[in-house]
């Protein structure tokens, strides 16, 4: 299922490949966020052209709209959104934090008040797994409890222990639903909580390792903690997890943070960062970030990035994109999002290539944003 092709001798960085029902994912890999079955401002043909390897969708939001019945009638999530690549689904545990004012956590699950119409929705560990199977997700995650930083130790302990109990329930449910499916079964990743409390992180990992998960997702980070603590937790976690399993760091998306996380042994990433920042006019380039709304780009007729092969850079100038953004044309969000996602796809390929060729330490010395153009296409993606 997961094979490691190369290991950097000077760090924990590794390059591998994860096999899913909808194709192979070369790691390290970045999955753009399609919370409600759509990457904001982009469509699936855009993502295919950019050679995006996989997407992240959110089970909680899709359960509210369009709902289980519509997705089942549509033939599952892949058919619904016309995407044939791998899909990883978040269980909704993050919404326990982000929608804390609309939910109550109980031992048997979470009671949400819908942000759409105020109706009550109960979300149990079993329901979360059932719905992800109904959607046809390739990588499932169990319901968990995510807390903000800082949180009292006792609250973290309570959330961590509940996450562990729900994980066991979810694992058993998944096993029953996968009975008889053989090699075509979806994968199930455990979600590890505990905030920045190292003892809680250690105890949860040790408790869940015995179950034999397909992979491990690190939750409870990028929720306001200092970056130094993030790296400490990642270092501890990668030392405790089995090397033969993929590691998914939830909610990490800047090029610099991804590079540092790969160094700590992480394999898969997701974040709204590239598209959200594009909608706010921030653009990634190998020379650093630029803010397209700035007046200096009004008469700048160069592309966003010389040599970039994305549609935006092939056809449009900085001056034109500056104009679209300043007059609030909808196309600005699409074109800037296209470029940012393209940049991160190339960035992940460059990181992977550096691990395979033994030059990862050189890439780090370059400062983390030296992304030469163009990079060769991925052999797995044609």
BALOBA-1460 file (C-alpha; in Angstrom, 3 decimals):
// residues 382
<rec num="1" residu="x" x="0.000" y="0.000" z="0.000"/>
<rec num="2" residu="x" x="2.763" y="2.462" z="0.929"/>
<rec num="3" residu="x" x="6.309" y="2.108" z="-0.340"/>
<rec num="4" residu="x" x="9.285" y="4.271" z="0.544"/>
<rec num="5" residu="x" x="11.505" y="4.892" z="-2.481"/>
<rec num="6" residu="x" x="14.206" y="6.997" z="-0.823"/>
<rec num="7" residu="x" x="15.197" y="8.309" z="2.600"/>
<rec num="8" residu="x" x="17.254" y="11.470" z="3.095"/>
<rec num="9" residu="x" x="20.390" y="10.465" z="5.054"/>
<rec num="10" residu="x" x="20.588" y="13.775" z="6.949"/>
<rec num="11" residu="x" x="16.942" y="14.135" z="8.044"/>
<rec num="12" residu="x" x="13.664" y="12.249" z="8.375"/>
<rec num="13" residu="x" x="12.515" y="13.269" z="4.886"/>
<rec num="14" residu="x" x="11.402" y="10.414" z="2.657"/>
<rec num="15" residu="x" x="9.925" y="9.939" z="-0.803"/>
<rec num="16" residu="x" x="7.353" y="7.231" z="-1.350"/>
<rec num="17" residu="x" x="4.142" y="6.187" z="-3.077"/>
<rec num="18" residu="x" x="0.716" y="5.467" z="-1.605"/>
<rec num="19" residu="x" x="-1.672" y="3.204" z="-3.491"/>
<rec num="20" residu="x" x="-5.391" y="4.079" z="-3.332"/>
<rec num="21" residu="x" x="-8.494" y="2.854" z="-5.153"/>
<rec num="22" residu="x" x="-8.296" y="5.855" z="-7.483"/>
<rec num="23" residu="x" x="-4.612" y="5.868" z="-8.229"/>
<rec num="24" residu="x" x="-1.117" y="6.213" z="-6.875"/>
<rec num="25" residu="x" x="-0.019" y="9.238" z="-4.848"/>
<rec num="26" residu="x" x="3.661" y="10.167" z="-5.011"/>
<rec num="27" residu="x" x="4.807" y="11.530" z="-1.671"/>
<rec num="28" residu="x" x="5.509" y="14.088" z="-0.359"/>
<rec num="29" residu="x" x="2.175" y="15.304" z="-1.738"/>
<rec num="30" residu="x" x="-0.122" y="18.293" z="-1.295"/>
<rec num="31" residu="x" x="-3.922" y="17.921" z="-1.553"/>
<rec num="32" residu="x" x="-5.861" y="21.136" z="-2.280"/>
<rec num="33" residu="x" x="-8.947" y="21.537" z="-0.112"/>
<rec num="34" residu="x" x="-12.323" y="20.870" z="-1.730"/>
<rec num="35" residu="x" x="-14.373" y="21.245" z="1.455"/>
<rec num="36" residu="x" x="-17.749" y="21.135" z="-0.277"/>
<rec num="37" residu="x" x="-16.658" y="19.037" z="-3.278"/>
<rec num="38" residu="x" x="-15.035" y="22.019" z="-4.960"/>
<rec num="39" residu="x" x="-11.646" y="23.728" z="-4.761"/>
<rec num="40" residu="x" x="-12.730" y="27.352" z="-4.565"/>
<rec num="41" residu="x" x="-12.569" y="29.181" z="-7.925"/>
<rec num="42" residu="x" x="-11.308" y="26.057" z="-9.756"/>
<rec num="43" residu="x" x="-12.974" y="23.136" z="-11.499"/>
<rec num="44" residu="x" x="-11.817" y="19.557" z="-11.951"/>
<rec num="45" residu="x" x="-10.437" y="20.189" z="-15.454"/>
<rec num="46" residu="x" x="-8.184" y="22.877" z="-13.937"/>
<rec num="47" residu="x" x="-6.967" y="20.410" z="-11.317"/>
<rec num="48" residu="x" x="-6.341" y="17.729" z="-13.934"/>
<rec num="49" residu="x" x="-4.305" y="20.123" z="-16.077"/>
<rec num="50" residu="x" x="-2.255" y="21.094" z="-13.018"/>
<rec num="51" residu="x" x="-1.677" y="17.366" z="-12.300"/>
<rec num="52" residu="x" x="-3.002" y="17.626" z="-8.772"/>
<rec num="53" residu="x" x="-2.627" y="14.197" z="-7.175"/>
<rec num="54" residu="x" x="-5.546" y="14.225" z="-4.743"/>
<rec num="55" residu="x" x="-8.131" y="16.356" z="-2.967"/>
<rec num="56" residu="x" x="-9.415" y="16.806" z="0.564"/>
<rec num="57" residu="x" x="-13.185" y="17.033" z="1.096"/>
<rec num="58" residu="x" x="-15.090" y="17.472" z="4.351"/>
<rec num="59" residu="x" x="-17.578" y="14.838" z="5.455"/>
<rec num="60" residu="x" x="-19.423" y="17.123" z="7.874"/>
<rec num="61" residu="x" x="-20.098" y="19.873" z="5.335"/>
<rec num="62" residu="x" x="-21.109" y="17.386" z="2.635"/>
<rec num="63" residu="x" x="-23.446" y="15.609" z="5.061"/>
<rec num="64" residu="x" x="-25.303" y="18.910" z="5.487"/>
<rec num="65" residu="x" x="-25.286" y="19.796" z="1.780"/>
<rec num="66" residu="x" x="-25.975" y="18.122" z="-0.580"/>
<rec num="67" residu="x" x="-26.593" y="15.243" z="1.883"/>
<rec num="68" residu="x" x="-26.195" y="11.474" z="1.784"/>
<rec num="69" residu="x" x="-29.200" y="10.834" z="-0.457"/>
<rec num="70" residu="x" x="-28.063" y="13.135" z="-3.255"/>
<rec num="71" residu="x" x="-24.482" y="11.830" z="-3.173"/>
<rec num="72" residu="x" x="-25.704" y="8.236" z="-3.296"/>
<rec num="73" residu="x" x="-28.004" y="8.972" z="-6.238"/>
<rec num="74" residu="x" x="-25.121" y="10.743" z="-7.996"/>
<rec num="75" residu="x" x="-22.988" y="7.606" z="-7.746"/>
<rec num="76" residu="x" x="-20.671" y="8.845" z="-5.003"/>
<rec num="77" residu="x" x="-18.405" y="11.812" z="-4.509"/>
<rec num="78" residu="x" x="-16.105" y="11.088" z="-7.460"/>
<rec num="79" residu="x" x="-18.996" y="10.994" z="-9.927"/>
<rec num="80" residu="x" x="-20.715" y="13.962" z="-8.258"/>
<rec num="81" residu="x" x="-17.734" y="16.242" z="-8.821"/>
<rec num="82" residu="x" x="-16.327" y="14.438" z="-11.902"/>
<rec num="83" residu="x" x="-12.960" y="13.788" z="-10.272"/>
<rec num="84" residu="x" x="-11.228" y="10.465" z="-10.871"/>
<rec num="85" residu="x" x="-8.228" y="10.942" z="-8.580"/>
<rec num="86" residu="x" x="-7.890" y="10.052" z="-4.884"/>
<rec num="87" residu="x" x="-10.092" y="11.829" z="-2.341"/>
<rec num="88" residu="x" x="-9.272" y="12.093" z="1.348"/>
<rec num="89" residu="x" x="-12.169" y="13.067" z="3.608"/>
<rec num="90" residu="x" x="-11.866" y="14.916" z="6.905"/>
<rec num="91" residu="x" x="-14.307" y="13.579" z="9.486"/>
<rec num="92" residu="x" x="-15.579" y="16.907" z="10.793"/>
<rec num="93" residu="x" x="-13.479" y="16.863" z="13.940"/>
<rec num="94" residu="x" x="-11.928" y="20.183" z="12.937"/>
<rec num="95" residu="x" x="-15.413" y="21.701" z="13.028"/>
<rec num="96" residu="x" x="-15.573" y="20.783" z="16.730"/>
<rec num="97" residu="x" x="-13.067" y="23.636" z="17.077"/>
<rec num="98" residu="x" x="-13.985" y="25.981" z="14.233"/>
<rec num="99" residu="x" x="-17.735" y="25.735" z="14.962"/>
<rec num="100" residu="x" x="-17.408" y="25.370" z="18.726"/>
<rec num="101" residu="x" x="-20.194" y="27.908" z="19.260"/>
<rec num="102" residu="x" x="-22.553" y="25.622" z="17.314"/>
<rec num="103" residu="x" x="-21.783" y="22.235" z="18.828"/>
<rec num="104" residu="x" x="-21.835" y="20.191" z="22.021"/>
<rec num="105" residu="x" x="-19.455" y="17.267" z="22.476"/>
<rec num="106" residu="x" x="-20.883" y="14.189" z="24.161"/>
<rec num="107" residu="x" x="-19.442" y="10.747" z="24.753"/>
<rec num="108" residu="x" x="-21.598" y="9.238" z="22.022"/>
<rec num="109" residu="x" x="-20.779" y="11.948" z="19.457"/>
<rec num="110" residu="x" x="-21.190" y="15.627" z="18.606"/>
<rec num="111" residu="x" x="-24.450" y="17.563" z="18.404"/>
<rec num="112" residu="x" x="-24.161" y="20.363" z="15.843"/>
<rec num="113" residu="x" x="-26.539" y="23.184" z="15.074"/>
<rec num="114" residu="x" x="-26.358" y="23.593" z="11.310"/>
<rec num="115" residu="x" x="-24.835" y="26.894" z="10.221"/>
<rec num="116" residu="x" x="-27.167" y="26.743" z="7.195"/>
<rec num="117" residu="x" x="-30.601" y="26.634" z="8.811"/>
<rec num="118" residu="x" x="-30.138" y="26.064" z="12.534"/>
<rec num="119" residu="x" x="-31.364" y="22.459" z="12.469"/>
<rec num="120" residu="x" x="-29.789" y="19.950" z="14.868"/>
<rec num="121" residu="x" x="-27.431" y="17.324" z="13.433"/>
<rec num="122" residu="x" x="-25.995" y="14.498" z="15.506"/>
<rec num="123" residu="x" x="-22.623" y="13.191" z="14.313"/>
<rec num="124" residu="x" x="-21.495" y="9.886" z="15.880"/>
<rec num="125" residu="x" x="-18.251" y="7.972" z="15.179"/>
<rec num="126" residu="x" x="-20.240" y="5.247" z="13.413"/>
<rec num="127" residu="x" x="-22.185" y="7.718" z="11.263"/>
<rec num="128" residu="x" x="-18.971" y="9.442" z="10.211"/>
<rec num="129" residu="x" x="-17.484" y="6.184" z="8.917"/>
<rec num="130" residu="x" x="-20.760" y="5.098" z="7.302"/>
<rec num="131" residu="x" x="-21.091" y="8.367" z="5.405"/>
<rec num="132" residu="x" x="-17.506" y="8.345" z="4.151"/>
<rec num="133" residu="x" x="-18.072" y="4.830" z="2.820"/>
<rec num="134" residu="x" x="-21.288" y="6.010" z="1.152"/>
<rec num="135" residu="x" x="-19.421" y="8.840" z="-0.557"/>
<rec num="136" residu="x" x="-16.732" y="6.487" z="-1.823"/>
<rec num="137" residu="x" x="-13.825" y="8.228" z="-0.129"/>
<rec num="138" residu="x" x="-10.389" y="6.719" z="-0.781"/>
<rec num="139" residu="x" x="-8.866" y="7.744" z="2.561"/>
<rec num="140" residu="x" x="-11.192" y="8.000" z="5.549"/>
<rec num="141" residu="x" x="-10.626" y="9.621" z="8.940"/>
<rec num="142" residu="x" x="-12.464" y="8.976" z="12.225"/>
<rec num="143" residu="x" x="-14.333" y="11.529" z="14.283"/>
<rec num="144" residu="x" x="-12.009" y="13.322" z="16.705"/>
<rec num="145" residu="x" x="-11.984" y="16.263" z="19.101"/>
<rec num="146" residu="x" x="-9.737" y="19.179" z="18.103"/>
<rec num="147" residu="x" x="-9.019" y="21.919" z="20.665"/>
<rec num="148" residu="x" x="-7.486" y="25.395" z="20.213"/>
<rec num="149" residu="x" x="-4.104" y="26.506" z="21.518"/>
<rec num="150" residu="x" x="-3.679" y="27.033" z="24.384"/>
<rec num="151" residu="x" x="-6.009" y="24.606" z="26.167"/>
<rec num="152" residu="x" x="-5.763" y="23.380" z="29.770"/>
<rec num="153" residu="x" x="-3.977" y="20.056" z="30.185"/>
<rec num="154" residu="x" x="-7.075" y="18.423" z="31.635"/>
<rec num="155" residu="x" x="-9.152" y="19.508" z="28.634"/>
<rec num="156" residu="x" x="-6.482" y="18.168" z="26.281"/>
<rec num="157" residu="x" x="-6.396" y="14.879" z="28.161"/>
<rec num="158" residu="x" x="-10.177" y="14.531" z="28.007"/>
<rec num="159" residu="x" x="-10.245" y="15.316" z="24.268"/>
<rec num="160" residu="x" x="-7.341" y="12.956" z="23.580"/>
<rec num="161" residu="x" x="-8.933" y="10.070" z="25.455"/>
<rec num="162" residu="x" x="-12.288" y="10.616" z="23.756"/>
<rec num="163" residu="x" x="-10.565" y="10.735" z="20.376"/>
<rec num="164" residu="x" x="-8.915" y="7.412" z="21.219"/>
<rec num="165" residu="x" x="-12.236" y="5.787" z="22.211"/>
<rec num="166" residu="x" x="-13.915" y="7.070" z="19.055"/>
<rec num="167" residu="x" x="-10.965" y="5.814" z="17.010"/>
<rec num="168" residu="x" x="-11.504" y="2.273" z="18.283"/>
<rec num="169" residu="x" x="-15.221" y="2.445" z="17.477"/>
<rec num="170" residu="x" x="-14.457" y="3.823" z="14.013"/>
<rec num="171" residu="x" x="-11.815" y="1.194" z="13.301"/>
<rec num="172" residu="x" x="-14.215" y="-1.637" z="14.129"/>
<rec num="173" residu="x" x="-16.984" y="-0.080" z="12.027"/>
<rec num="174" residu="x" x="-14.622" y="0.322" z="9.076"/>
<rec num="175" residu="x" x="-13.466" y="-3.288" z="9.361"/>
<rec num="176" residu="x" x="-17.060" y="-4.555" z="9.185"/>
<rec num="177" residu="x" x="-17.904" y="-2.356" z="6.197"/>
<rec num="178" residu="x" x="-14.759" y="-3.489" z="4.353"/>
<rec num="179" residu="x" x="-15.507" y="-7.182" z="4.789"/>
<rec num="180" residu="x" x="-15.360" y="-8.862" z="1.394"/>
<rec num="181" residu="x" x="-14.030" y="-5.848" z="-0.507"/>
<rec num="182" residu="x" x="-10.489" y="-7.221" z="-0.848"/>
<rec num="183" residu="x" x="-7.829" y="-4.933" z="-2.276"/>
<rec num="184" residu="x" x="-10.446" y="-2.395" z="-3.418"/>
<rec num="185" residu="x" x="-11.185" y="-1.268" z="0.110"/>
<rec num="186" residu="x" x="-10.753" y="2.370" z="1.184"/>
<rec num="187" residu="x" x="-7.957" y="3.268" z="3.599"/>
<rec num="188" residu="x" x="-8.486" y="4.460" z="7.154"/>
<rec num="189" residu="x" x="-6.053" y="6.879" z="8.824"/>
<rec num="190" residu="x" x="-6.075" y="7.392" z="12.588"/>
<rec num="191" residu="x" x="-6.187" y="11.010" z="13.785"/>
<rec num="192" residu="x" x="-3.759" y="11.765" z="16.610"/>
<rec num="193" residu="x" x="-4.635" y="14.523" z="19.069"/>
<rec num="194" residu="x" x="-3.058" y="15.881" z="22.253"/>
<rec num="195" residu="x" x="-2.179" y="19.442" z="21.284"/>
<rec num="196" residu="x" x="1.422" y="20.320" z="22.126"/>
<rec num="197" residu="x" x="1.408" y="18.118" z="25.246"/>
<rec num="198" residu="x" x="4.134" y="15.576" z="24.483"/>
<rec num="199" residu="x" x="3.066" y="12.983" z="27.070"/>
<rec num="200" residu="x" x="-0.479" y="12.947" z="25.713"/>
<rec num="201" residu="x" x="0.796" y="12.640" z="22.154"/>
<rec num="202" residu="x" x="3.018" y="9.735" z="23.146"/>
<rec num="203" residu="x" x="0.319" y="7.874" z="25.073"/>
<rec num="204" residu="x" x="-2.226" y="8.191" z="22.263"/>
<rec num="205" residu="x" x="0.216" y="6.958" z="19.637"/>
<rec num="206" residu="x" x="1.183" y="3.981" z="21.783"/>
<rec num="207" residu="x" x="-2.479" y="3.153" z="22.416"/>
<rec num="208" residu="x" x="-3.488" y="3.252" z="18.739"/>
<rec num="209" residu="x" x="-0.443" y="1.612" z="17.146"/>
<rec num="210" residu="x" x="-1.591" y="-1.880" z="18.066"/>
<rec num="211" residu="x" x="-4.661" y="-1.602" z="15.831"/>
<rec num="212" residu="x" x="-2.842" y="-1.520" z="12.487"/>
<rec num="213" residu="x" x="-4.135" y="1.626" z="10.783"/>
<rec num="214" residu="x" x="-3.419" y="2.300" z="7.113"/>
<rec num="215" residu="x" x="-1.844" y="5.651" z="8.011"/>
<rec num="216" residu="x" x="-1.698" y="8.334" z="10.659"/>
<rec num="217" residu="x" x="-3.033" y="11.889" z="10.540"/>
<rec num="218" residu="x" x="-1.712" y="14.544" z="12.908"/>
<rec num="219" residu="x" x="-4.495" y="16.780" z="14.147"/>
<rec num="220" residu="x" x="-4.511" y="19.545" z="16.728"/>
<rec num="221" residu="x" x="-1.677" y="21.534" z="15.114"/>
<rec num="222" residu="x" x="-1.764" y="24.817" z="13.170"/>
<rec num="223" residu="x" x="-4.407" y="25.997" z="15.656"/>
<rec num="224" residu="x" x="-2.459" y="28.973" z="17.013"/>
<rec num="225" residu="x" x="0.574" y="27.362" z="18.624"/>
<rec num="226" residu="x" x="4.103" y="28.783" z="18.121"/>
<rec num="227" residu="x" x="5.883" y="27.130" z="15.225"/>
<rec num="228" residu="x" x="8.696" y="25.945" z="17.504"/>
<rec num="229" residu="x" x="6.173" y="23.771" z="19.354"/>
<rec num="230" residu="x" x="4.800" y="22.450" z="16.061"/>
<rec num="231" residu="x" x="8.238" y="21.190" z="15.044"/>
<rec num="232" residu="x" x="8.810" y="19.620" z="18.473"/>
<rec num="233" residu="x" x="5.549" y="17.680" z="18.232"/>
<rec num="234" residu="x" x="6.324" y="16.572" z="14.670"/>
<rec num="235" residu="x" x="9.767" y="15.388" z="15.691"/>
<rec num="236" residu="x" x="8.371" y="13.352" z="18.583"/>
<rec num="237" residu="x" x="5.557" y="11.919" z="16.461"/>
<rec num="238" residu="x" x="7.726" y="10.795" z="13.567"/>
<rec num="239" residu="x" x="10.051" y="9.013" z="16.000"/>
<rec num="240" residu="x" x="7.135" y="7.032" z="17.460"/>
<rec num="241" residu="x" x="5.185" y="6.161" z="14.297"/>
<rec num="242" residu="x" x="6.075" y="3.147" z="12.144"/>
<rec num="243" residu="x" x="8.125" y="4.101" z="9.100"/>
<rec num="244" residu="x" x="6.069" y="1.791" z="6.891"/>
<rec num="245" residu="x" x="2.909" y="3.901" z="7.271"/>
<rec num="246" residu="x" x="2.110" y="7.232" z="5.577"/>
<rec num="247" residu="x" x="1.866" y="10.350" z="7.768"/>
<rec num="248" residu="x" x="-0.635" y="13.071" z="7.003"/>
<rec num="249" residu="x" x="-0.187" y="16.519" z="8.560"/>
<rec num="250" residu="x" x="-3.556" y="18.259" z="8.616"/>
<rec num="251" residu="x" x="-3.877" y="21.944" z="7.744"/>
<rec num="252" residu="x" x="-0.281" y="22.743" z="6.727"/>
<rec num="253" residu="x" x="0.120" y="24.600" z="3.443"/>
<rec num="254" residu="x" x="2.821" y="27.258" z="3.098"/>
<rec num="255" residu="x" x="5.873" y="26.197" z="1.054"/>
<rec num="256" residu="x" x="8.233" y="26.928" z="3.958"/>
<rec num="257" residu="x" x="6.180" y="24.984" z="6.499"/>
<rec num="258" residu="x" x="5.766" y="22.042" z="4.144"/>
<rec num="259" residu="x" x="9.525" y="21.848" z="3.602"/>
<rec num="260" residu="x" x="10.153" y="21.884" z="7.348"/>
<rec num="261" residu="x" x="7.460" y="19.254" z="7.911"/>
<rec num="262" residu="x" x="8.884" y="16.970" z="5.220"/>
<rec num="263" residu="x" x="12.197" y="17.276" z="7.032"/>
<rec num="264" residu="x" x="10.396" y="15.918" z="10.112"/>
<rec num="265" residu="x" x="9.103" y="12.884" z="8.198"/>
<rec num="266" residu="x" x="5.631" y="13.982" z="7.051"/>
<rec num="267" residu="x" x="4.224" y="12.719" z="3.735"/>
<rec num="268" residu="x" x="0.815" y="14.262" z="2.906"/>
<rec num="269" residu="x" x="-0.454" y="17.812" z="3.421"/>
<rec num="270" residu="x" x="-3.643" y="19.780" z="2.880"/>
<rec num="271" residu="x" x="-4.573" y="23.427" z="3.392"/>
<rec num="272" residu="x" x="-6.846" y="26.181" z="2.087"/>
<rec num="273" residu="x" x="-3.836" y="28.497" z="2.082"/>
<rec num="274" residu="x" x="-2.966" y="28.640" z="-1.680"/>
<rec num="275" residu="x" x="-6.518" y="29.414" z="-2.812"/>
<rec num="276" residu="x" x="-7.552" y="31.601" z="0.133"/>
<rec num="277" residu="x" x="-4.448" y="33.743" z="-0.217"/>
<rec num="278" residu="x" x="-4.960" y="33.932" z="-3.974"/>
<rec num="279" residu="x" x="-8.409" y="35.390" z="-3.371"/>
<rec num="280" residu="x" x="-6.711" y="37.986" z="-1.181"/>
<rec num="281" residu="x" x="-4.201" y="38.840" z="-3.915"/>
<rec num="282" residu="x" x="-1.143" y="36.991" z="-2.591"/>
<rec num="283" residu="x" x="0.835" y="35.066" z="-5.211"/>
<rec num="284" residu="x" x="3.595" y="32.495" z="-4.801"/>
<rec num="285" residu="x" x="6.746" y="32.807" z="-6.921"/>
<rec num="286" residu="x" x="10.211" y="31.301" z="-6.648"/>
<rec num="287" residu="x" x="11.504" y="34.763" z="-5.754"/>
<rec num="288" residu="x" x="9.050" y="35.121" z="-2.878"/>
<rec num="289" residu="x" x="5.440" y="36.231" z="-2.463"/>
<rec num="290" residu="x" x="3.998" y="39.156" z="-4.351"/>
<rec num="291" residu="x" x="0.803" y="41.117" z="-3.690"/>
<rec num="292" residu="x" x="-0.832" y="41.658" z="-7.050"/>
<rec num="293" residu="x" x="-2.984" y="44.549" z="-5.789"/>
<rec num="294" residu="x" x="0.111" y="46.710" z="-5.236"/>
<rec num="295" residu="x" x="0.424" y="49.695" z="-7.574"/>
<rec num="296" residu="x" x="3.876" y="48.561" z="-8.736"/>
<rec num="297" residu="x" x="2.214" y="45.895" z="-10.926"/>
<rec num="298" residu="x" x="-0.045" y="48.297" z="-12.801"/>
<rec num="299" residu="x" x="2.379" y="48.466" z="-15.750"/>
<rec num="300" residu="x" x="4.260" y="45.208" z="-15.171"/>
<rec num="301" residu="x" x="3.679" y="43.205" z="-18.365"/>
<rec num="302" residu="x" x="5.686" y="40.150" z="-17.315"/>
<rec num="303" residu="x" x="3.934" y="36.912" z="-16.255"/>
<rec num="304" residu="x" x="3.619" y="36.104" z="-12.580"/>
<rec num="305" residu="x" x="6.573" y="33.721" z="-12.974"/>
<rec num="306" residu="x" x="8.865" y="33.421" z="-15.975"/>
<rec num="307" residu="x" x="8.847" y="29.833" z="-17.252"/>
<rec num="308" residu="x" x="5.784" y="28.755" z="-15.298"/>
<rec num="309" residu="x" x="3.566" y="26.596" z="-17.512"/>
<rec num="310" residu="x" x="0.249" y="27.231" z="-15.797"/>
<rec num="311" residu="x" x="-2.498" y="28.833" z="-17.901"/>
<rec num="312" residu="x" x="-2.276" y="32.086" z="-15.947"/>
<rec num="313" residu="x" x="1.418" y="32.587" z="-16.661"/>
<rec num="314" residu="x" x="1.182" y="31.375" z="-20.259"/>
<rec num="315" residu="x" x="-1.482" y="33.913" z="-21.189"/>
<rec num="316" residu="x" x="-1.698" y="36.864" z="-18.812"/>
<rec num="317" residu="x" x="0.553" y="39.590" z="-17.443"/>
<rec num="318" residu="x" x="0.901" y="40.892" z="-13.922"/>
<rec num="319" residu="x" x="-0.594" y="44.158" z="-15.121"/>
<rec num="320" residu="x" x="-3.736" y="42.448" z="-16.395"/>
<rec num="321" residu="x" x="-4.097" y="40.378" z="-13.219"/>
<rec num="322" residu="x" x="-3.566" y="43.527" z="-11.148"/>
<rec num="323" residu="x" x="-6.390" y="45.150" z="-13.107"/>
<rec num="324" residu="x" x="-8.747" y="42.171" z="-12.626"/>
<rec num="325" residu="x" x="-8.073" y="42.125" z="-8.915"/>
<rec num="326" residu="x" x="-8.511" y="45.871" z="-8.434"/>
<rec num="327" residu="x" x="-11.832" y="45.941" z="-10.296"/>
<rec num="328" residu="x" x="-12.983" y="42.831" z="-8.413"/>
<rec num="329" residu="x" x="-13.477" y="40.602" z="-11.418"/>
<rec num="330" residu="x" x="-14.319" y="37.013" z="-10.439"/>
<rec num="331" residu="x" x="-11.727" y="35.719" z="-12.910"/>
<rec num="332" residu="x" x="-8.946" y="37.149" z="-10.724"/>
<rec num="333" residu="x" x="-9.706" y="34.575" z="-8.028"/>
<rec num="334" residu="x" x="-9.559" y="31.731" z="-10.539"/>
<rec num="335" residu="x" x="-6.394" y="32.819" z="-12.325"/>
<rec num="336" residu="x" x="-4.428" y="33.553" z="-9.138"/>
<rec num="337" residu="x" x="-5.644" y="30.306" z="-7.536"/>
<rec num="338" residu="x" x="-4.554" y="28.396" z="-10.640"/>
<rec num="339" residu="x" x="-1.040" y="29.744" z="-10.315"/>
<rec num="340" residu="x" x="-0.724" y="29.171" z="-6.559"/>
<rec num="341" residu="x" x="-1.876" y="25.563" z="-6.808"/>
<rec num="342" residu="x" x="0.450" y="25.025" z="-9.781"/>
<rec num="343" residu="x" x="3.319" y="26.420" z="-7.736"/>
<rec num="344" residu="x" x="2.670" y="24.042" z="-4.845"/>
<rec num="345" residu="x" x="2.377" y="21.052" z="-7.203"/>
<rec num="346" residu="x" x="5.806" y="21.916" z="-8.641"/>
<rec num="347" residu="x" x="7.166" y="22.595" z="-5.166"/>
<rec num="348" residu="x" x="6.169" y="19.118" z="-3.979"/>
<rec num="349" residu="x" x="7.784" y="17.562" z="-7.052"/>
<rec num="350" residu="x" x="10.973" y="19.478" z="-6.423"/>
<rec num="351" residu="x" x="11.076" y="18.336" z="-2.791"/>
<rec num="352" residu="x" x="10.481" y="14.745" z="-3.859"/>
<rec num="353" residu="x" x="13.135" y="14.961" z="-6.559"/>
<rec num="354" residu="x" x="15.665" y="16.338" z="-4.051"/>
<rec num="355" residu="x" x="15.053" y="13.378" z="-1.733"/>
<rec num="356" residu="x" x="15.383" y="10.883" z="-4.586"/>
<rec num="357" residu="x" x="18.634" y="12.469" z="-5.787"/>
<rec num="358" residu="x" x="20.151" y="13.061" z="-2.341"/>
<rec num="359" residu="x" x="20.045" y="16.872" z="-2.603"/>
<rec num="360" residu="x" x="17.385" y="17.634" z="0.018"/>
<rec num="361" residu="x" x="19.887" y="19.422" z="2.279"/>
<rec num="362" residu="x" x="20.867" y="21.661" z="-0.665"/>
<rec num="363" residu="x" x="17.220" y="22.561" z="-1.212"/>
<rec num="364" residu="x" x="16.911" y="23.609" z="2.435"/>
<rec num="365" residu="x" x="19.999" y="25.813" z="2.146"/>
<rec num="366" residu="x" x="18.419" y="27.634" z="-0.783"/>
<rec num="367" residu="x" x="15.857" y="29.083" z="1.583"/>
<rec num="368" residu="x" x="12.814" y="26.979" z="0.773"/>
<rec num="369" residu="x" x="11.403" y="28.915" z="-2.182"/>
<rec num="370" residu="x" x="13.941" y="28.346" z="-4.919"/>
<rec num="371" residu="x" x="11.672" y="26.496" z="-7.313"/>
<rec num="372" residu="x" x="13.299" y="26.389" z="-10.787"/>
<rec num="373" residu="x" x="11.052" y="26.360" z="-13.832"/>
<rec num="374" residu="x" x="10.049" y="24.212" z="-15.527"/>
<rec num="375" residu="x" x="10.172" y="20.876" z="-13.737"/>
<rec num="376" residu="x" x="9.721" y="17.631" z="-15.680"/>
<rec num="377" residu="x" x="6.257" y="16.052" z="-15.540"/>
<rec num="378" residu="x" x="5.679" y="13.320" z="-13.015"/>
<rec num="379" residu="x" x="6.153" y="9.826" z="-14.514"/>
<rec num="380" residu="x" x="3.175" y="8.569" z="-12.485"/>
<rec num="381" residu="x" x="0.958" y="11.329" z="-13.818"/>
<rec num="382" residu="x" x="2.058" y="11.050" z="-17.422"/>
